Amino acid sequence: MLCSSETTQPDLVRFTLQIRVPPLRVRRSDLGAWLGYLLLLKSSSMGWTRPPQLPESVVRRLQNHDFANNLRELDDLMKRALRQVRQRQQTSLPEALPEEMFWLDNKTTRHRFDLWRWRPALRYPMRSPRLWNGLLFGLVSWLFIAVNLALWLGPQTLAQTSILKLF
């Protein structure tokens, strides 16, 4: 049986073998194999008999990308590229995917602010469930109660209350 978890489960430590897999941005050499595998899966799910070829220039270009969302971002990138190829080429499948289908290093990524690189110490508090549960239950629940009290106890005409105008 194979299970995956971001944290170690203390009750299962003596029964398990821990395998650490580094993120995709660390294993850049594996990217070509992952792209080929995703291309095979996605093209067969789109009904194509054989997958198009992936140019080596695309693989080298993608190896320079950070892939902040790991394999999910790579999967979305492949889906988007294959959909664009299908829309452009209505009749036949191309021999190779054009390089312009993988638009990573355009204007949108050049001006991207990376909070984790700027302040790496913020990564753990921002990913902590205590912070988000505290915001959700500490702030949002009290705001919900205040808005409901204002709606129930305040004036009930639209001209007299701004909270009714908000809703």
PAKOLFI-570485 format. One line per 8 residues: number of its first residue (from 1); for each residue x, y, z of N, C-alpha, C, O, CB. Coordinates in Angstrom, 3 decimals, padded with zeros to 6 digits. Last residue first. Glycine has a CB too. Layout:
BEGIN
NUM) X Y Z X Y Z X Y Z X Y Z X Y Z ~ ...
REM end
This chain:
BEGIN
167) -025.877 044.542 001.126 -026.338 043.220 000.737 -027.338 043.286 -000.381 -027.830 042.251 -000.831 -026.937 042.507 001.910 ~ -025.560 047.338 001.257 -024.420 046.487 000.961 -024.843 045.098 000.490 -024.246 044.541 -000.431 -023.539 046.368 002.180 ~ -028.050 048.161 002.040 -027.583 048.539 000.693 -026.397 047.677 000.291 -026.245 047.327 -000.880 -027.194 050.042 000.641 ~ -028.039 047.218 004.641 -028.972 046.625 003.679 -028.588 046.965 002.242 -028.779 046.156 001.335 -030.396 047.101 003.963 ~ -026.110 048.952 005.650 -025.800 047.522 005.600 -026.765 046.801 004.661 -026.364 045.874 003.958 -025.864 046.901 007.013 ~ -027.205 051.465 005.767 -026.230 051.214 004.691 -025.890 049.733 004.585 -025.425 049.289 003.536 -024.948 052.025 004.930 ~ -030.587 052.374 006.294 -029.419 051.589 006.695 -028.494 051.300 005.518 -028.938 050.942 004.427 -029.862 050.282 007.334 ~ -032.668 053.903 005.212 -032.128 054.245 006.525 -030.873 053.472 006.917 -030.158 053.909 007.819 -033.170 054.020 007.551
159) -033.550 052.952 002.792 -033.078 054.330 002.833 -032.372 054.646 004.150 -031.557 055.568 004.202 -034.242 055.290 002.623 ~ -034.515 050.416 003.368 -033.300 050.542 002.569 -032.725 051.948 002.652 -031.507 052.111 002.587 -033.581 050.179 001.117 ~ -035.552 049.651 006.661 -035.808 050.263 005.356 -034.480 050.505 004.654 -033.459 050.765 005.291 -036.606 051.594 005.505 ~ -035.089 048.785 009.214 -035.376 047.789 008.191 -035.721 048.388 006.836 -036.153 047.659 005.943 -036.496 046.919 008.644 ~ -032.491 049.643 011.543 -033.683 049.991 010.761 -033.847 049.057 009.573 -032.863 048.594 008.996 -033.607 051.444 010.278 ~ -031.126 046.830 013.475 -031.131 048.165 012.874 -032.419 048.456 012.139 -033.331 047.629 012.107 -029.966 048.317 011.930 ~ -031.262 044.194 014.219 -031.641 045.203 015.201 -031.721 046.615 014.628 -032.322 047.499 015.239 -030.669 045.184 016.335 ~ -030.501 042.707 011.918 -031.708 042.361 012.679 -032.178 043.505 013.580 -033.380 043.751 013.685 -031.450 041.122 013.524
151) -028.169 043.980 010.971 -029.306 043.761 010.076 -030.596 043.489 010.852 -031.661 043.986 010.483 -029.013 042.595 009.133 ~ -026.530 043.959 013.213 -026.890 045.246 012.605 -028.088 045.094 011.681 -028.934 045.985 011.613 -025.700 045.829 011.829 ~ -026.307 041.201 013.575 -026.944 042.029 014.602 -027.379 043.371 014.030 -028.469 043.858 014.329 -025.992 042.246 015.784 ~ -024.928 040.557 011.179 -026.264 040.021 011.445 -027.002 040.820 012.512 -028.194 041.089 012.370 -026.167 038.569 011.873 ~ -022.516 041.940 011.592 -023.371 042.281 010.451 -024.784 041.766 010.674 -025.747 042.476 010.385 -022.794 041.702 009.144 ~ -021.556 040.618 013.912 -021.821 042.061 013.925 -022.737 042.471 012.782 -023.649 043.273 012.985 -020.512 042.843 013.844 ~ -021.234 037.980 012.991 -022.173 038.269 014.084 -022.536 039.752 014.099 -023.703 040.100 014.280 -021.567 037.855 015.446 ~ -019.263 038.410 011.042 -020.552 037.833 010.667 -021.611 038.144 011.733 -022.737 038.523 011.411 -020.421 036.306 010.469
143) -017.173 039.282 012.646 -017.717 040.189 011.641 -019.096 039.709 011.187 -019.996 040.521 010.973 -016.759 040.300 010.433 ~ -016.712 036.945 014.078 -017.183 038.140 014.791 -017.754 039.167 013.826 -018.722 039.853 014.155 -016.044 038.766 015.602 ~ -015.860 035.290 011.967 -017.059 034.931 012.729 -017.598 036.133 013.500 -018.812 036.324 013.571 -016.754 033.778 013.696 ~ -013.566 036.619 011.038 -014.729 036.475 010.168 -015.985 036.133 010.969 -017.064 036.644 010.668 -014.471 035.399 009.115 ~ -011.768 036.508 013.286 -012.176 037.758 012.640 -013.488 037.604 011.889 -014.417 038.386 012.091 -011.094 038.237 011.688 ~ -011.533 033.913 014.356 -011.350 035.094 015.195 -011.875 036.370 014.579 -012.382 037.234 015.294 -009.915 035.266 015.508 ~ -011.939 032.086 012.327 -012.824 032.053 013.493 -012.718 033.313 014.341 -013.690 033.732 014.969 -012.512 030.842 014.344 ~ -010.074 033.005 010.361 -011.423 032.592 010.017 -012.354 032.676 011.218 -013.431 033.268 011.136 -011.413 031.180 009.462
135) -007.724 033.553 011.779 -008.383 034.603 010.987 -009.835 034.252 010.714 -010.719 035.101 010.824 -007.643 034.825 009.662 ~ -007.290 031.008 012.899 -007.438 032.182 013.756 -008.111 033.333 013.031 -008.967 034.013 013.596 -006.088 032.624 014.274 ~ -006.982 029.510 010.604 -008.118 029.223 011.477 -008.361 030.383 012.421 -009.510 030.713 012.716 -007.884 027.931 012.271 ~ -004.627 030.729 009.682 -005.841 030.843 008.888 -007.085 030.488 009.694 -008.137 031.095 009.496 -005.747 029.954 007.668 ~ -002.796 030.129 011.785 -003.003 031.494 011.311 -004.349 031.618 010.609 -005.127 032.523 010.915 -001.869 031.914 010.366 ~ -002.951 027.337 012.004 -003.315 028.174 013.153 -003.586 029.606 012.719 -004.511 030.238 013.230 -002.204 028.148 014.211 ~ -001.933 026.237 009.712 -003.388 026.267 009.856 -003.834 027.138 011.028 -004.965 027.623 011.046 -003.922 024.857 010.035 ~ 000.734 027.850 008.048 000.239 027.278 009.289 -001.284 027.332 009.355 -001.869 028.379 009.079 000.843 028.005 010.480
127) 001.800 029.176 005.989 001.220 027.865 005.680 000.610 027.204 006.904 000.033 026.121 006.807 002.275 026.954 005.087 ~ 002.826 031.407 007.241 001.749 031.600 006.268 001.088 030.277 005.894 -000.084 030.267 005.516 002.287 032.284 005.013 ~ 004.893 030.354 008.874 003.690 030.936 009.492 002.529 031.090 008.514 001.372 030.926 008.901 004.022 032.287 010.087 ~ 006.596 029.335 006.715 005.981 028.444 007.700 004.801 029.087 008.421 003.773 028.427 008.578 007.013 028.009 008.713 ~ 007.325 031.660 005.176 006.700 030.484 004.574 005.963 029.633 005.605 004.814 029.253 005.379 007.749 029.641 003.869 ~ 008.763 033.692 006.297 007.303 033.819 006.312 006.595 032.564 005.805 005.386 032.423 005.989 006.884 035.008 005.475 ~ 011.418 033.284 005.813 010.928 032.925 007.145 009.407 033.016 007.245 008.819 032.474 008.181 011.565 033.824 008.193 ~ 011.951 034.350 003.305 011.711 032.904 003.426 011.162 032.492 004.785 010.506 031.456 004.897 012.989 032.154 003.165
119) 011.235 037.011 001.792 011.236 036.696 003.224 010.941 035.208 003.408 009.791 034.839 003.644 010.188 037.567 003.992 ~ 011.758 036.708 -000.969 012.033 037.965 -000.300 012.159 037.754 001.209 013.091 038.264 001.831 010.932 038.985 -000.609 ~ 010.889 034.199 -001.616 012.313 034.500 -001.797 012.703 035.778 -001.062 013.833 035.916 -000.591 012.645 034.632 -003.289 ~ 008.180 034.441 -000.977 008.988 033.420 -000.307 010.479 033.681 -000.496 011.261 033.396 000.412 008.631 032.028 -000.835 ~ 007.200 036.437 -002.649 007.267 036.684 -001.219 008.179 035.693 -000.516 008.875 036.053 000.434 005.886 036.627 -000.617 ~ 007.973 037.595 -005.590 008.012 036.312 -004.905 008.255 036.554 -003.420 009.376 036.838 -002.997 009.109 035.391 -005.505 ~ 006.292 039.276 -008.027 006.925 039.443 -006.723 006.837 038.123 -005.974 005.745 037.600 -005.752 006.257 040.596 -005.908 ~ 006.810 039.507 -011.457 006.195 038.752 -010.370 006.992 038.951 -009.082 008.214 038.809 -009.064 006.107 037.249 -010.727
111) 007.548 040.467 -013.878 007.244 041.422 -012.829 006.569 040.754 -011.631 005.834 041.402 -010.886 006.361 042.528 -013.374 ~ 007.833 038.218 -015.496 008.984 039.074 -015.232 008.756 039.989 -014.041 009.683 040.256 -013.276 009.307 039.899 -016.454 ~ 005.402 036.995 -015.941 006.287 036.389 -014.954 007.499 037.261 -014.659 008.147 037.050 -013.634 006.740 035.026 -015.430 ~ 004.130 038.624 -017.829 003.455 038.346 -016.569 004.389 037.735 -015.535 004.181 037.945 -014.340 002.285 037.424 -016.804 ~ 005.730 038.780 -020.133 005.654 039.930 -019.243 005.027 039.601 -017.896 005.361 040.245 -016.901 004.877 041.027 -019.902 ~ 007.043 035.399 -020.302 006.575 036.638 -020.907 006.431 037.704 -019.826 006.954 037.544 -018.723 005.231 036.421 -021.648 ~ 007.931 032.732 -019.899 008.771 033.869 -019.561 008.336 035.144 -020.287 009.169 035.877 -020.820 010.216 033.555 -019.888 ~ 005.920 030.917 -020.772 006.223 031.103 -019.354 006.962 032.400 -019.076 006.646 033.096 -018.111 007.037 029.945 -018.847
103) 004.184 029.536 -022.961 004.534 030.939 -022.720 004.714 031.183 -021.236 003.789 031.598 -020.537 003.456 031.881 -023.289 ~ 004.079 027.259 -024.988 004.555 027.257 -023.609 005.072 028.647 -023.276 006.278 028.891 -023.311 005.664 026.181 -023.393 ~ 003.506 027.766 -027.596 002.425 027.267 -026.752 002.797 027.269 -025.278 001.919 027.281 -024.415 002.040 025.871 -027.177 ~ 005.810 028.388 -028.936 005.011 029.511 -028.419 003.808 029.065 -027.591 003.159 029.893 -026.952 004.532 030.366 -029.568 ~ 006.818 026.003 -029.910 007.391 026.553 -028.692 006.544 027.680 -028.102 006.565 027.898 -026.891 008.784 027.054 -028.967 ~ 004.476 023.509 -031.004 005.220 024.755 -031.208 005.681 025.341 -029.873 005.016 025.189 -028.847 004.355 025.781 -031.966 ~ 004.949 020.033 -030.919 004.276 021.178 -030.300 005.097 022.442 -030.540 006.305 022.439 -030.300 004.066 020.942 -028.774 ~ 005.071 018.247 -034.014 005.710 018.714 -032.780 004.927 019.896 -032.236 004.322 020.660 -032.988 007.197 019.105 -033.025
95) 003.148 017.515 -035.897 004.234 016.588 -035.575 004.891 016.943 -034.247 005.227 016.064 -033.454 005.280 016.587 -036.691 ~ -000.326 018.212 -035.096 001.015 018.593 -035.559 002.052 017.537 -035.172 001.849 016.766 -034.234 001.414 019.963 -034.977 ~ -003.251 016.687 -036.347 -002.358 016.841 -035.207 -000.974 017.233 -035.718 -000.492 016.642 -036.684 -002.293 015.531 -034.364 ~ -005.709 018.388 -038.344 -004.716 017.346 -038.093 -003.856 017.695 -036.886 -003.761 018.852 -036.475 -003.833 017.138 -039.326 ~ -007.872 020.346 -038.156 -007.954 019.132 -038.954 -006.970 018.046 -038.552 -007.360 016.885 -038.431 -007.744 019.468 -040.372 ~ -007.384 022.527 -036.471 -008.676 021.841 -036.393 -008.651 020.473 -037.089 -009.335 019.546 -036.655 -009.764 022.714 -037.012 ~ -005.159 023.958 -034.860 -005.100 022.944 -035.910 -006.360 022.091 -035.831 -006.370 021.044 -035.183 -003.816 022.062 -035.774 ~ -005.936 025.683 -032.787 -005.267 026.204 -033.987 -005.341 025.224 -035.150 -005.561 025.624 -036.294 -003.809 026.525 -033.679
87) -007.101 023.983 -030.893 -007.874 025.101 -031.433 -007.255 025.640 -032.708 -007.980 026.019 -033.627 -007.986 026.215 -030.404 ~ -004.970 022.215 -030.331 -006.221 021.696 -030.897 -007.046 022.815 -031.525 -007.635 022.617 -032.587 -007.043 020.982 -029.813 ~ -003.155 023.975 -029.179 -002.805 023.290 -030.432 -004.063 022.774 -031.109 -004.205 022.883 -032.327 -001.819 022.124 -030.170 ~ -004.564 024.673 -026.881 -004.251 025.702 -027.881 -003.884 025.077 -029.214 -004.260 025.593 -030.266 -003.109 026.595 -027.395 ~ -004.634 022.216 -025.556 -005.891 022.857 -025.975 -005.646 023.915 -027.042 -006.420 024.042 -027.991 -006.598 023.490 -024.771 ~ -001.902 021.857 -025.088 -002.604 020.936 -025.986 -003.952 021.498 -026.440 -004.364 021.280 -027.579 -002.813 019.591 -025.296 ~ -001.405 023.998 -023.294 -000.689 023.922 -024.571 -001.418 023.006 -025.558 -001.538 023.341 -026.736 000.749 023.421 -024.349 ~ -003.086 023.321 -021.130 -003.289 024.575 -021.862 -002.616 024.533 -023.235 -003.194 024.983 -024.225 -002.747 025.758 -021.050
79) -001.938 020.893 -020.294 -003.335 020.947 -020.753 -003.587 022.180 -021.612 -004.211 022.105 -022.671 -004.295 020.943 -019.554 ~ 000.622 021.812 -019.522 000.489 020.853 -020.624 -000.938 020.848 -021.178 -001.130 020.803 -022.393 000.880 019.438 -020.154 ~ -000.057 023.512 -017.380 000.677 024.043 -018.524 000.528 023.128 -019.740 000.331 023.605 -020.858 002.159 024.220 -018.171 ~ -001.202 021.716 -015.589 -002.023 022.784 -016.172 -001.367 023.377 -017.412 -002.048 023.704 -018.383 -002.273 023.887 -015.141 ~ 001.118 020.198 -014.996 -000.061 019.566 -015.588 -000.957 020.603 -016.260 -001.419 020.389 -017.381 -000.851 018.799 -014.517 ~ 002.691 022.153 -013.761 003.166 021.507 -014.984 002.010 020.843 -015.727 001.934 020.919 -016.953 004.255 020.471 -014.659 ~ 001.134 022.670 -011.522 001.381 023.739 -012.480 001.866 023.170 -013.817 001.484 023.661 -014.879 002.410 024.731 -011.917 ~ 001.279 020.174 -010.279 -000.028 020.708 -010.660 000.138 021.818 -011.707 -000.632 021.892 -012.664 -000.782 021.245 -009.413
71) 003.936 019.804 -009.582 003.399 019.048 -010.719 002.038 019.559 -011.172 001.678 019.394 -012.337 003.292 017.581 -010.361 ~ 004.533 023.040 -008.286 005.064 021.712 -008.532 004.379 021.032 -009.719 004.258 021.648 -010.778 004.914 020.860 -007.289 ~ 003.945 025.669 -008.039 002.903 024.717 -007.646 003.260 023.291 -008.024 002.387 022.425 -008.078 001.582 025.095 -008.281 ~ 006.263 026.849 -009.047 005.893 027.083 -007.649 004.845 026.078 -007.170 004.863 025.680 -006.005 005.366 028.510 -007.473 ~ 008.316 026.547 -011.192 007.200 025.652 -010.895 006.829 025.716 -009.416 007.050 024.777 -008.652 007.549 024.210 -011.291 ~ 010.483 028.018 -012.279 010.501 027.583 -010.884 009.450 026.539 -010.530 009.682 025.720 -009.641 010.321 028.758 -010.006 ~ 012.206 027.372 -015.390 011.044 027.881 -014.658 011.019 027.275 -013.260 011.477 026.149 -013.064 009.725 027.562 -015.416 ~ 014.157 026.105 -016.757 014.527 027.357 -016.102 013.385 027.955 -015.309 013.577 028.955 -014.616 015.004 028.352 -017.122
63) 012.918 024.015 -017.972 013.812 023.696 -016.867 014.276 024.946 -016.129 014.740 024.854 -014.993 015.012 022.924 -017.377 ~ 011.620 025.168 -020.107 010.827 024.854 -018.924 011.701 024.486 -017.730 011.268 024.631 -016.587 009.868 023.721 -019.228 ~ 013.766 025.301 -021.899 013.105 026.532 -021.456 012.296 026.292 -020.180 012.295 027.129 -019.278 012.190 027.078 -022.566 ~ 014.298 022.616 -022.330 015.326 023.469 -021.727 014.714 024.762 -021.179 015.109 025.245 -020.118 016.423 023.797 -022.759 ~ 011.853 021.884 -023.527 012.268 021.252 -022.273 013.318 022.109 -021.577 013.243 022.312 -020.365 012.818 019.832 -022.531 ~ 011.946 023.452 -025.833 010.865 023.661 -024.871 011.256 023.070 -023.518 011.017 023.685 -022.479 009.543 023.026 -025.382 ~ 014.136 022.378 -027.141 014.202 023.784 -026.716 013.110 024.101 -025.695 013.315 024.918 -024.797 014.073 024.721 -027.933 ~ 013.276 019.863 -027.873 014.254 019.966 -026.778 014.373 021.399 -026.269 014.676 021.616 -025.096 015.631 019.464 -027.241
55) 009.753 019.556 -028.546 011.106 019.997 -028.899 012.009 020.130 -027.676 011.552 020.468 -026.585 011.043 021.326 -029.633 ~ 007.839 016.765 -028.453 008.140 017.936 -027.644 009.563 018.367 -027.966 010.501 017.620 -027.688 007.965 017.641 -026.114 ~ 005.469 015.458 -030.784 006.821 015.507 -030.227 007.002 016.809 -029.436 006.375 017.824 -029.740 007.891 015.396 -031.360 ~ 002.108 014.353 -029.955 003.072 015.137 -030.731 004.431 015.154 -030.033 004.524 014.895 -028.834 002.558 016.579 -030.938 ~ 001.011 010.924 -029.524 001.289 012.269 -028.997 002.234 013.035 -029.912 003.075 012.430 -030.576 001.889 012.180 -027.587 ~ -001.507 009.289 -031.426 -000.110 009.372 -031.016 000.158 010.796 -030.512 -000.414 011.757 -031.027 000.853 008.996 -032.202 ~ -004.272 009.575 -031.516 -003.690 008.244 -031.570 -002.227 008.228 -031.138 -001.765 007.251 -030.549 -003.816 007.689 -032.964 ~ -006.265 011.567 -029.385 -005.237 011.499 -030.413 -004.566 010.136 -030.364 -004.320 009.603 -029.282 -004.197 012.628 -030.233
47) -008.101 012.000 -027.340 -008.509 011.194 -028.480 -007.493 011.122 -029.599 -007.830 010.651 -030.685 -009.766 011.716 -029.015 ~ -007.373 013.157 -025.036 -008.013 014.040 -026.015 -008.409 013.292 -027.283 -008.987 013.879 -028.198 -007.084 015.193 -026.369 ~ -006.039 011.148 -023.766 -007.355 011.514 -023.227 -008.097 012.472 -024.151 -009.319 012.592 -024.064 -007.204 012.145 -021.845 ~ -003.700 011.192 -025.264 -004.589 010.030 -025.401 -005.970 010.335 -024.819 -006.972 009.833 -025.327 -003.977 008.793 -024.699 ~ -002.658 013.641 -024.416 -003.022 013.482 -025.823 -003.921 012.256 -026.028 -004.810 012.283 -026.878 -001.757 013.361 -026.688 ~ -002.205 013.161 -021.684 -003.168 014.193 -022.101 -003.588 014.011 -023.560 -004.755 014.209 -023.895 -002.567 015.593 -021.904 ~ -000.256 011.056 -021.684 -001.549 010.933 -021.005 -002.585 011.903 -021.565 -003.708 011.509 -021.880 -001.380 011.171 -019.511 ~ 001.867 012.169 -023.223 001.251 010.896 -023.604 -000.137 010.750 -022.976 -001.088 010.363 -023.656 002.150 009.717 -023.183
39) 002.431 014.433 -021.698 002.023 014.575 -023.095 001.339 013.311 -023.590 000.337 013.383 -024.302 003.230 014.899 -023.977 ~ 003.284 013.278 -019.309 002.057 014.087 -019.332 001.528 014.267 -020.751 000.318 014.254 -020.975 002.314 015.457 -018.698 ~ 005.653 012.028 -020.286 004.576 011.246 -019.673 003.251 012.005 -019.700 002.218 011.446 -020.069 004.940 010.881 -018.231 ~ 007.138 014.246 -021.153 006.777 013.181 -022.084 005.620 012.334 -021.572 004.721 011.969 -022.330 007.975 012.298 -022.349 ~ 007.390 015.638 -018.726 006.685 016.251 -019.853 006.256 015.197 -020.869 005.140 015.248 -021.386 007.572 017.304 -020.530 ~ 008.917 013.809 -017.241 007.571 014.187 -016.794 006.766 014.786 -017.936 005.586 014.473 -018.095 007.649 015.183 -015.630 ~ 011.286 013.793 -018.749 010.505 012.558 -018.604 009.077 012.869 -018.163 008.130 012.258 -018.658 011.176 011.609 -017.591 ~ 012.070 016.489 -018.425 011.825 015.936 -019.755 010.983 014.672 -019.707 010.076 014.492 -020.519 013.135 015.646 -020.446
31) 012.474 016.747 -015.618 011.379 017.446 -016.283 011.065 016.881 -017.665 009.894 016.803 -018.039 011.707 018.908 -016.402 ~ 014.602 015.796 -014.267 013.469 014.882 -014.456 012.359 015.486 -015.301 011.405 014.795 -015.658 012.909 014.472 -013.117 ~ 016.282 017.939 -013.899 016.666 016.952 -014.920 015.530 015.961 -015.201 015.502 015.349 -016.268 017.926 016.188 -014.474 ~ 015.254 019.321 -011.723 015.048 019.864 -013.070 015.396 018.861 -014.173 014.847 018.941 -015.272 015.880 021.121 -013.250 ~ 014.503 018.988 -008.914 014.775 017.877 -009.837 014.562 018.319 -011.279 013.746 017.725 -011.984 013.873 016.662 -009.513 ~ 013.748 021.372 -007.775 015.048 020.827 -007.397 015.462 019.728 -008.384 016.650 019.561 -008.657 015.007 020.272 -005.947 ~ 011.245 021.814 -008.746 012.248 022.858 -009.018 013.653 022.408 -008.630 014.639 022.981 -009.092 011.894 024.144 -008.264 ~ 009.797 019.667 -007.725 010.205 019.654 -009.134 011.279 020.697 -009.436 012.130 020.475 -010.297 009.000 019.892 -010.026
23) 010.920 018.712 -004.399 010.031 019.348 -005.365 010.638 019.390 -006.764 011.836 019.176 -006.948 009.692 020.753 -004.910 ~ 012.008 015.372 -003.419 012.157 016.821 -003.472 011.221 017.429 -004.517 010.776 016.729 -005.426 013.611 017.195 -003.780 ~ 010.673 012.964 -001.469 010.786 013.334 -002.873 010.897 014.849 -002.936 009.962 015.547 -002.542 009.563 012.811 -003.712 ~ 011.453 010.561 000.844 011.374 011.999 000.615 011.618 012.281 -000.868 012.635 011.883 -001.435 012.404 012.765 001.504 ~ 009.845 007.998 002.309 010.573 008.337 001.092 010.386 009.829 000.856 009.259 010.294 000.687 010.076 007.489 -000.142 ~ 009.673 005.880 005.033 009.537 007.255 004.569 010.437 007.487 003.362 011.635 007.205 003.397 009.878 008.249 005.697 ~ 007.721 003.222 005.673 009.030 003.564 005.153 008.889 004.951 004.541 008.079 005.163 003.639 009.551 002.498 004.100 ~ 005.806 002.204 008.566 006.019 002.838 007.268 007.493 002.990 006.932 008.371 002.897 007.790 005.353 004.188 007.238
15) 005.263 001.385 011.113 004.793 000.529 010.015 005.212 001.029 008.635 004.993 000.341 007.638 003.292 000.420 010.066 ~ 006.123 003.342 012.852 006.769 002.030 012.936 006.347 001.082 011.821 007.009 000.068 011.602 006.466 001.399 014.265 ~ 004.445 005.543 012.170 005.885 005.585 011.933 006.513 004.201 011.941 007.366 003.916 011.100 006.554 006.452 012.971 ~ 001.766 005.930 012.628 002.132 004.982 011.574 003.636 004.872 011.345 004.066 004.180 010.421 001.468 005.378 010.292 ~ 001.405 007.893 014.498 000.854 006.566 014.783 001.332 005.507 013.793 001.301 004.314 014.097 -000.658 006.624 014.771 ~ 002.522 010.226 013.323 003.207 009.549 014.434 002.686 008.140 014.731 003.452 007.282 015.171 003.083 010.382 015.673 ~ 003.056 010.923 010.066 001.966 010.512 010.935 002.554 009.701 012.085 003.041 008.593 011.859 000.894 009.689 010.152 ~ 004.695 013.712 008.734 004.821 012.358 009.267 003.658 012.083 010.216 003.323 012.912 011.062 006.186 012.169 009.995
7) 003.190 015.541 006.023 003.787 015.442 007.352 003.853 013.979 007.776 003.148 013.127 007.236 002.981 016.274 008.383 ~ 002.125 015.138 003.546 003.107 016.217 003.683 003.813 016.159 005.026 004.922 016.676 005.161 002.434 017.573 003.511 ~ 001.776 011.870 002.156 001.437 012.847 003.184 002.514 013.913 003.223 003.684 013.630 002.964 001.278 012.173 004.570 ~ 000.549 008.929 000.662 001.306 010.158 000.521 000.837 011.157 001.561 -000.361 011.278 001.819 001.162 010.737 -000.897 ~ 000.955 005.396 000.434 000.232 006.582 000.918 001.152 007.780 000.782 002.376 007.651 000.786 -000.242 006.406 002.407 ~ 000.543 002.206 -000.787 001.325 003.424 -000.924 000.464 004.606 -000.506 -000.632 004.797 -001.032 001.843 003.599 -002.377 ~ 000.851 -001.159 000.000 000.000 000.000 000.000 000.905 001.232 000.000 001.910 001.277 000.709 -000.973 -000.007 001.223
REM end
